């Protein structure tokens, strides 16, 4: 949970991603959890295709879209990757609704984003969460769970 005292109102409209403090950076996350779902990349170069799945990290709370052990996530899940200001350009797979991606591309946040709606449940109400998710520990054949782009 970010420290709201260190967050300037409408900071994302006045600051670049680089200028944001840690609390502002963390507040950009809308809590959709889509970055915590497994992806499959097939092919290379121009033939490369990204597939999303309904298979979630075991630490993801499937009902809320939030990490159930956020502060310990790197200890519990060695494959968990940290999105930073420096590596953001490498995360081309972020969903089109992701605030980090939107701001990086010079686009506005969606009106359902919690920073705009002031409602922590707005992502769920807007139907942004991945439907019928399953934890990776419960999966045998991953290809059964491939979905269209999110």
C-alpha positions as CSV (number, residue, x, y, z in Angstrom):
1,X,0.0,0.0,0.0
2,X,1.5,3.3,-1.0
3,X,1.9,6.3,1.3
4,X,-0.9,8.7,0.1
5,X,0.8,11.7,1.8
6,X,3.7,11.5,-0.7
7,X,1.3,11.5,-3.7
8,X,0.6,14.7,-5.4
9,X,-3.0,15.0,-6.8
10,X,-3.1,14.2,-10.5
11,X,0.7,13.6,-10.5
12,X,0.5,11.4,-13.6
13,X,-0.7,14.5,-15.6
14,X,2.2,16.7,-14.4
15,X,5.1,14.4,-14.0
16,X,6.9,12.0,-16.4
17,X,7.4,8.4,-15.3
18,X,11.0,9.2,-14.5
19,X,10.0,12.1,-12.2
20,X,7.6,10.1,-10.1
21,X,8.6,9.1,-6.6
22,X,8.3,5.5,-5.5
23,X,4.9,6.0,-3.9
24,X,3.5,7.6,-7.1
25,X,5.1,4.9,-9.2
26,X,3.4,2.2,-7.1
27,X,0.1,4.1,-7.2
28,X,0.0,3.8,-11.0
29,X,-0.7,0.0,-10.7
30,X,-4.5,-0.4,-11.1
31,X,-4.4,-3.9,-9.5
32,X,-5.7,-5.8,-12.6
33,X,-3.1,-8.5,-12.0
34,X,-2.7,-9.1,-15.7
35,X,1.1,-8.8,-15.4
36,X,1.0,-11.8,-13.0
37,X,-0.5,-14.1,-15.6
38,X,1.7,-16.4,-17.7
39,X,2.4,-15.6,-21.3
40,X,3.7,-17.7,-24.2
41,X,5.8,-16.3,-27.0
42,X,5.9,-18.2,-30.2
43,X,8.2,-17.5,-33.2
44,X,10.8,-14.8,-33.6
45,X,11.2,-11.4,-35.1
46,X,8.3,-10.4,-37.3
47,X,6.7,-13.8,-36.8
48,X,6.7,-13.5,-33.0
49,X,3.3,-13.8,-31.4
50,X,2.4,-13.2,-27.8
51,X,-0.3,-15.4,-26.2
52,X,-1.8,-14.6,-22.9
53,X,-3.2,-17.3,-20.6
54,X,-5.6,-17.6,-17.7
55,X,-2.8,-19.1,-15.6
56,X,-1.9,-16.9,-12.7
57,X,1.0,-16.8,-10.4
58,X,0.3,-18.8,-7.3
59,X,0.6,-15.6,-5.2
60,X,-2.2,-13.7,-7.1
61,X,-5.5,-13.4,-5.3
62,X,-7.8,-14.4,-8.1
63,X,-10.8,-12.5,-6.7
64,X,-9.0,-9.2,-6.3
65,X,-6.2,-9.2,-8.9
66,X,-3.7,-8.3,-6.2
67,X,-0.6,-10.1,-5.0
68,X,-1.3,-11.8,-1.7
69,X,2.3,-11.5,-0.6
70,X,3.5,-8.4,-2.4
71,X,6.5,-7.5,-0.2
72,X,7.8,-11.1,-0.3
73,X,6.9,-11.9,-3.9
74,X,10.5,-12.1,-5.1
75,X,11.4,-14.6,-2.4
76,X,8.3,-16.7,-3.0
77,X,8.3,-16.6,-6.8
78,X,11.8,-16.6,-8.4
79,X,10.3,-15.8,-11.8
80,X,8.5,-12.7,-10.6
81,X,9.9,-9.6,-12.5
82,X,10.0,-6.1,-11.2
83,X,8.8,-3.3,-13.4
84,X,11.0,-0.3,-13.0
85,X,11.4,3.1,-14.7
86,X,14.6,1.7,-16.3
87,X,13.2,-1.6,-17.6
88,X,9.7,-0.4,-18.7
89,X,10.6,-0.3,-22.4
90,X,11.4,-4.0,-22.2
91,X,7.9,-4.9,-21.0
92,X,6.2,-4.7,-24.4
93,X,3.9,-7.5,-23.3
94,X,2.1,-5.2,-20.7
95,X,-1.7,-5.2,-21.5
96,X,-3.1,-2.2,-23.4
97,X,-4.9,-1.1,-20.3
98,X,-1.8,-0.9,-18.1
99,X,-1.2,2.6,-16.6
100,X,2.6,2.2,-17.0
101,X,2.2,1.3,-20.7
102,X,-0.4,4.0,-21.3
103,X,1.7,6.8,-19.8
104,X,4.8,5.5,-21.5
105,X,2.9,5.8,-24.8
106,X,1.6,9.3,-24.0
107,X,-2.0,8.1,-23.5
108,X,-4.4,9.0,-20.7
109,X,-5.5,6.6,-18.0
110,X,-8.9,5.0,-18.3
111,X,-11.7,6.5,-16.2
112,X,-12.0,3.3,-14.2
113,X,-8.4,3.6,-12.9
114,X,-8.6,3.8,-9.1
115,X,-6.6,7.1,-9.2
116,X,-9.4,8.7,-11.2
117,X,-12.4,6.8,-9.9
118,X,-11.2,7.0,-6.3
119,X,-12.7,3.5,-6.0
120,X,-10.3,0.5,-5.3
121,X,-12.9,-1.8,-6.7
122,X,-13.3,0.0,-10.0
123,X,-11.1,-2.4,-11.9
124,X,-13.3,-5.3,-10.9
125,X,-16.5,-3.2,-11.6
126,X,-15.2,-2.3,-15.1
127,X,-14.7,-6.0,-15.9
128,X,-11.0,-5.6,-16.5
129,X,-9.9,-8.7,-14.5
130,X,-9.1,-11.8,-16.4
131,X,-12.1,-14.1,-16.4
132,X,-11.9,-17.7,-15.1
133,X,-8.4,-17.5,-13.8
134,X,-6.5,-20.5,-12.4
135,X,-3.3,-20.8,-10.4
136,X,-0.3,-22.4,-12.0
137,X,-0.1,-25.1,-9.3
138,X,-3.5,-26.3,-10.6
139,X,-2.5,-26.6,-14.3
140,X,-1.2,-29.6,-16.2
141,X,-1.6,-28.6,-19.8
142,X,-0.9,-24.9,-20.2
143,X,-2.2,-24.7,-23.8
144,X,-5.7,-25.3,-22.6
145,X,-5.6,-21.9,-21.0
146,X,-4.4,-19.7,-23.8
147,X,-6.7,-16.7,-24.3
148,X,-6.9,-13.8,-26.8
149,X,-4.8,-10.7,-26.1
150,X,-5.9,-8.9,-22.9
